Amino acid sequence: MREIHVLQGTPEWRTHRAKTRNASDAPAMMGVSPYVTRAQLIRRQATGVEEEIDAATQKRFDRGHEVEPALRALAETMTGEDLFPVVAISDDGYLGASFDGVSMDEEIIFEGKQANASKIADVQRNVIPAVDYWQIVQQFAICEKATTCVYLVGDGTESGTASLVIERDRVQADIVKLRASWEQFDKDVAAYVPETTTPAVVAAAVTALPAVAVQVDGQIAVRDNFAHFETALRDFIENRLIREPKTDQDFADLDMQIKAMKNAEVALESAETQMLSQIAAIDTAKRTKDMLAKLVRDNRLMAERLLASEKERRRAEAIASAKAKLAEHVNAINKTFGSKIRLPDVEADFAGVIKGRSSLAKINEALETELARTKIEANQAADRIRVNLEVLRNEAAGYETLFMDAQSLVTTKGEEDLRNLVKARIGEHQAKEQKRLDEERERIRREEAASAAAQLEADRKRIAEEAERKAREEAAARLAEVEKSIPREPAPISTLGAVNDPPAAETARAPAVTDAPAPAPHGAAHQQAGGARKPAGARIKLGDINARIAPLSISAEGLASLGFEPVATEKNAKLYAESDFVSICNVLSARLQRAAAMQEAA
């Protein structure tokens, strides 16, 4: 708050007020003042011309100045603080106020009003009088340190004064609306076009139709002025009766013409009564009278219907014009959003504000005030939407598809609520997306692991098969070498030609049976060698085999799995062909090499 060093009531103070948005004018600006209309305040601010203060208004001002010191003293007693009249403006210079009292620390402000039954009733119900509400709001807006307003209304005496302590929290939310309303008011002042001055509407004098006279003499002769009356009536209906009222003057004149026709109907009825009182039946005169009465009545009813319909049409046109202006304002705001976002519907009670108003001037004034209120409401809603749109642009960037309900969000949520909702919605989306990615990565990992395991197993199997194949080939080769190294002796002559001897070719290929050790073939080599092993030659025990290959060892089952079966059993000892020992070693060596190869591949 910045203090302006002028005394209230001085010319300097009036000059300051003339160029300031005053707290005392806030009710009129909001359209709730019973003393000054919003249109009048716009005209005053736009032209700088103050309306002359009438005697009643001046008396009200004087009475307020008289009771103000007494009310201030009561407020000081209530608060225990000294309160000083202060003229001040807001820190930005936009708003102004003439405080009835402010404490030294600026934490308490005081507003005093002279006695008013309606205001006292409001205060007793703990209600801030509507006519002073926006003045209090503006005082809090200017004095930002103030936490309390002491509002007194009365005659300055304890018994005749009602008090209300208003905390800042009670009005704080409306400070934004107040400033928005002043901004709209400034726009209306800038757009002000002086209206054509029209005199007060006074119905034009309507020349009454000629008096109807009927006189019947004893000879049943009727003397009347129906012909003169008819001429005047038809001229009135055809030339002077208003059929298309447009201005307040036309409506007032038409209303007077309707009254004149009603009087003519009454006069005609009276003439009939006079006539019938003088003679029993005057058919011609009565028919004339009936015709004229019908003519007057029909046109009077037509005029009444016309008056009512034209008034309704003008009210409808005025309402339609106000609605169109509001729609234009809303459309202009919607264009500023730069997206598909639209203002929510702004509630306007144009029909309600003109109820009970008859003159076009008062109707238009009421509609303009309501239009200003709805524009202010639209502006405030637009400001909230812009803030929310900025929240979405900054905090929801890249996640636009999560906010397809942006229209609803920006028009119904507060800034912090929207900010929290955005964070929550994005967080939920990210969690779901992370879960999806984790599951996808896990699926890929499992597939890759399964594929790698399958490949490894295939490689191991291939290497094992290859090692076993090579081992068998090497074993077969060694076996062949061993067989080649065994001395061959021709078969005894006594064996030739034996009944069960094999053919000569077979005999030629088979080794001779001697006392020398005969090697025993293994595996495929054994099969290719032509049959089962013959347990001939030197024998070797399983224990001796293990002693030779120590520190390795092998069991009888192990040898059997390699294709080497015992050729005999001596007590519990398994005996093998001595000639198989080399093959056994070769097979064992192949198995060990295959195991080493598989380990390297793993």
C-alpha positions, 0 to 999 in steps of 0.5 A: 500500500502506498499512501497519498498525502491528501486530505479527504474532502479537499479539491486535491482529494477530488482530483485524485479520485477523478483519476483513480479506481476508487473502492467506494465506486467498486459496488457501482462497477460491479452493478450492485450500487443502489445509487449509481448504475454501472452505465453511469459510472462508465459515462463519468469515467469516460467523459470526466463529467461528474453528475450534479449531486442532488439535495438528498444525496448531499444530505446523505453524504453530510450525515455520513461525515458527521457520524464517521468520527463517532464510529471510528471512536467506537472501532478504536475502543473495540480494537484497542488501536488508534485508527487514522483516515488514509488515502492510498493506492495499491503498490502497483497504483491500479486501485485506490481507496479512502480508508475511514481508518487504518491502524499504525501497523496496517493490520486493521482497517475500519469502514463506517456507514451511517445508520441503515435498517437493511445493513444493520439487519445484515450485520446482525446476521453476520452478513456483509451488506451486498452494497458495501461488500466490494468496497471492503474487498478492494480495501483488503486488496490495497492494504495487503498487510491488513488481516481484519476489517472492523465494519460499523453501521449506525448513528455513532452510539453504542446502542445504535450501532451494529458491528461486524469483524471481517477477516481477510480469509472471508474475502481474499478469493474475490480479490482476483475477481475484483481486479478482473472486473475493473479490467473489463470496466476499463475496456468498456470505458475505452469503448464508450460511445456517448449516447444521444441525449433524449428528453424524458419521455412524456406522452403527447397530448391526445385530442379527445374524440368529440363528445357524443350527444343524443337528444330525442324530442316528443316527435321522435326526432333524433338529433345526434352528432354521430356523423361528426363523431364518426369523421373524427374517429376515423381520422384518428384511427387512420391518421393518428393511431400509432401502429409501429411504436419504436421509441419510448415516446411512441410507446407512451403516446400509444398508451395515451391513445388507448386510454382515449379510445377507452373513454370514447367507448364509455361515451358511446355507452353513455349516449345509448343510455341517454337515448334510450332514456328519452325514447323506447327504441331508436333503431337507426341511432342505436345501430350507428352507436353500435357500429361506432362502439365496435369500431372504437373497441376493435381498434383499441384492442388492436392497439393494446395487443400491438403495444404488448407485442412490441414491448415484448419484441423489443425486450427479446431483441435487447436480450438477443443483442446481449447474448450475441455480444457475450457470444462474440466475447467468448469466441474471441477468448476461445481463439486465444487458446490456440487449440481445441479448448473452449470456454465452458458455458457462461451462465447469463440471466438476461431475462431475469435482470430486466423483469419489472423494467418497462423503459428501454433505457432501464432494460438496456442498462440492466442488460449491459450490467449483466453482460459486463458481469458475464464477461468478467466471469468469462475472463476469469475462467479464461485466465484459469484455463490459460494457466492450466494449459501452460501446466499441460504444455510444460509438464505433459510434453510428450505424453499428450495422448494421456490427456485426451480429456484436456477440455474437461481438465483445464476447465474444471481443475485448479492449477495444483490439482491439475499439476498433481493429476498430470504427475500421477497420470504420467507416473502410472503410465511410466510404471505400466510402460516400464513393466511392459518393457521389463516383461518384453526384455525378460521374454527376449532374454528367455528366448535368447537363453533358450536359443543359446542353450539349445545351440550349446546343447547342439554344439555339445552333442555335435562335438561329443559325437565328433569326438566319439566318432574320431575316437572310434575311428582311432580305436579302429585304426589302432586295432587294425594296427594291432591286428596287423602286428599279430603274427599269422600262422597257416592253419594246421593241415588237419583242420583243412577240409573240416566239415564245419570249416569256413570257405577257403576265402574266409579261412585265408582272411582269418588269423590262425589259431595259435597260443599267442594272445589274440586281440579282441575287436571293439564296437563297430570294429568288432562287428566288422571283424566277423563275429563274437570275440573268441576268448583265446590267449592271455587274460587280464584281471579287472584289478590289473587293468585299473593298476595299469591306468592308475590313478584312473579306474573303471568298473566292470559296468564301465567296461561293459558300457564301452563294449568290453565284456569279460571273457571269463570269471575266476572266482570273483575276478572278471577276466578280460582278453589281454589283447583288448587292453590297448583298445580299452585305453584308446576308448577311454582316451577318446572319452576323455578328449570328448569331455575336454572338448565339450568343456572348452565349448561350454 
